[in-house]
Amino acid sequence: MSLVTLSDVLQPALSGGYAVAGLVALGWEDMRAYVAAAEAENVPVILQAGPACRAHTPLPVLGKMFQHLAEAAPVPVVAHLDHGYTLDECRMALDCGFTSLMYDGSRKPLNQNIDETAQIAELAHAYGISCEGEIGFVGYSGGESSAGTDPQDAARFAQETGVDAVAVSVGNVHLQQNREGGLDEARIRAIEALSDIPLVIHGGSGVPDAQRTALARESAICKFNIGTELRMVFGTALREAVNSDPDRFDRVQILKDTHDPLVHAARRVLRGLKPA
């Protein structure tokens, strides 16, 4: 299977009553585990390179890594730029083989967000790939607060930008380490009533499992971004691997011990988003 676009996986999800996981990658070990999990569950997967990943590894290298994994995978794989903040960054991702862009103008005034996102969407579509935009800022646990998406604004944003998916703020928070909260389903239904575009939840790690599954099957939410809960699994496995033997020093051997726990955790995420 080769790399596919975001629309290639989200449109079937929208009509089929399921969602696709956008798994936030930080390096080779986790992105390889995510593809292995998708193969085991026989589902598509979206590999996401966010700002932290890009600060660690250059975009041209990430593009090659995603392409290599996709070419060997029997399931669809999307190479997705997560939280692109500038036109130059998005253009570079296109040149590096990414098949999906997420432009984040959510901190900006509505009209400016629409204008800039529309420009990125036009660029992406000219390359034959997909574009995700965000309306309603999604905040961070212990940091900036979320600003709920206005349904009327979301409908206008979807129509005027021409994006293929819209990330919304409906009670979700980035970097949340527990699942004590939940999403505002009334706001989700209000957004759905005004637009038929696939919706995206950033900060999906903080959403209770049962709600993730229910919304994947019964709403227009077709993509859940999952990062924190998988990074926690990786960190735990890495600490155990390092602490198990004080004489170990080979990083390759140490990192191998993170693979199986991460595959298991990613499979659990993917299974929860499958159709009934």
N, C-alpha and C positions, 0 to 999 in steps of 0.2 A: 504494500500500500504506500502511496505517496502522501506528501503533505496536502491537506485540504484547507479550505477557508472556514471561517467561523460560520458563515451562512450555510455551508454544506452540512454542518452538524446541528445547527440550531433550528433550522426550518423543519427537518424531520422530527426533532424533539418537540417543537411546538404543536405539530399535528399528531404526534404519537403519544403524548402524555408522559413525558419524562424530561429529565434535565441532563446536561453534560457538565462535568466538573472541569473548572479552570484551576489546575493545580500549580501553585506558585513554586517555581524552581529556583534554587540558589546555586546549584552546581551539578556536576555530572552524576554524582551518586544518587541524588533525589530524582532527577529527571529520568534516569534509567529505570529506577524503581517504579516510577509512575507509569511508564510505558509497559513494564512487565505486569503491573496490576491491571492495566486496561486490557492487555492481551488475555490475562487469566479470566477476566469478567466478560470479555468479548464486547467491549463498548468503546466508543470514541473517547479521546482525551484531548484536552487543551493544555499545552505546555506554556506556561506564562513566565516571561522575563520581566520582572518589575524593576523599579529603581535600584533596590539593594543588590539585585543580581547583576544589573548592568554596571554598577559601580565596582563590582568585583571582577567581572569578565566582560571584555569588549563585545559589542553587538555582532561584529563579523564572526567571532568565535562561537557565540551562542547560536547564530543562524546555522552554522555548519553542524553544530552538535544536534540541534533539533532536526535538521535534514537527515543526518545519519541515522538517528533513531527512527524517524518516520519511514525511511526507505526499507528498513528491516522489519517493520511492524505489520502484522496482518490486520490491524484496526486503523481507522482514520486518526490522524494526528494533526492538530492545529498548532502552528508556531505563532504565538500571540505576544505582541508588545503590550505590557500592562502599564497603565499610567504613563503614557507618553505626554510630555508637557510642552514640547515645541515642534514646530513644523520640521525643523532640521533633523530632530531625533526621529520623527516618524518617517521622514524620507530615507534616512540611513537604514532603518529597519526594513523598509521595502527593498532597498538595494542589497540587503544581506539575506534575502530570501524568506522573510516573515510573511505569513499568509493572513495575518489579522493585526489590525492596529486598534488600540484603545487610547483615544485622545481624552485627557482629563482637563476640562475647562470649568470644572464644577465650582471652583472658588471665585470665578469671574461673574460679572453681571450677565443676566440672561441673554441679552442681545449679543454681547461679545462672545459668550459661550457658543451660541448658535452659529454665528458667522465663522468663528475659527474651526468649530467642529465640522461644519459644512465643507470648508476648504480641505480639511484632512480626509473627509469621506470621499470627496471628488477625486482627490489624489489616489486614494486606495482603490477606488473603483476603476480608475484609469489603468491601474496595474492588474486588475482582475481579482482583487482580494477584498476582504471585508473590513468594516470599521464599526467599532463600539464607541458610544459617547456616554457621558454622565451628566445627569441633571438632578441637582439636589446633592449637596456635599455630604459624603460619608466620612465621619470623623474617626478618631482613634481612641482606643481604650487608654484612659489616663491622660488624654491630651485634648485636642480640638473636638468639640461636640458636633454631632451630626445635625444637618438641617434637612428636615423632611421634604421630600419631593412634592410639589404642588401638581395635582393631576392635570390641570389645564396647561401648565407649563410643560409637562412631560409630553402631552399630545402635540403641542406646538413644536417642541424640540424635535420629536420624531419626524414630523412632517417636513419641517424646514431644513433639517440637516441632511436627510437622506441616509442616516446611519442604518446599519443592519441589526443593531441591538442597543438597548438603552439600559445603563446602570442607574438604579434608583436608590434613594435613601428612604427606607421604610422601617427604621428601628435597628438597622444593622450597623456594626461598628468594626473597624479594622483592629487587628491584634488582640481580640478578646480571647482570653484563655479559659473561660468557662462558658457554659451554655445556660445560664440562669435567666437570660432575657428571652426575646422572641420577636418576631416581625409583626408589624402592624398590618394585619390582613385586610382591614377595612380600607386602608390607604391603597394597598395593592389592588383590591377590587375596583376602586375608583379610577386608578390609572388604567387598568385593563378595559374598563368600560369606554374609554376614549381613544384607545389605540390598540391595534392588533400586532404590534411589534414585539419580538422576543425581549423579555426583561432579564436583567442580570443583578445578582446580589453579590456585592463586595463584602468582605468580612463574614463569609459564610461559616467560619469555624464557630462563631458565637451563636448560631441558630440551632435550637434543639433538634435532635435527629428526627423525631416524629414529624415536626413541622417541615423540615427540609423535604422529607419524603412526600408528605401530603401536598405541599406546594409544587413539587416537581411533577406530580401526577395530575394536579387539578387546577393549575394556574398557568399564566403566561411566563412564569419564571422558568427559563430554559437553561440558565447557567448559574452555578454557584461557584464563587471563587473560594478556594480552600488553601490556606497557607499555614496559619498559626498552629493548628492541631497537628499537622504533619511535621512541622519544624520541632514541636515539642517531643514527638516520638523519636525523631532523628537525634535530638540532643540527649535524650535519655539513653538511647542505644549507644551513642558515642561515649558518653561518660562511663557506662558499664564496660564497654570494650577497653577503654583506657585503664580503668581502675582494676580490671580483672587480673592484670599481670603488670607489675611495675617495671618489668624488664622489656616489655614490648616497646618498640620504637618505629617499626615499619608502618608508615601511614596507610599504605595500600592494604595491608593485612587488617589494620584497625578499622578502616572504613568499610571493609567487606562485611563486618559484623553489623553494620547499620542496614544492610540491604533487606534481609528477610523481615525485620520488624516494620520497615517502611512500606514494603510491598503489602504486608498484611493490613496495615492501617489504611493505605490508599485503596485497597480492595473494599474495605468496609465503607469508605466514603462513596466509592463508585456504585456499590451494590444498593446503597440507600437512595440513589437517584434513578434507578432503573424503572421501567414501566411495571405496572402491577402484574 
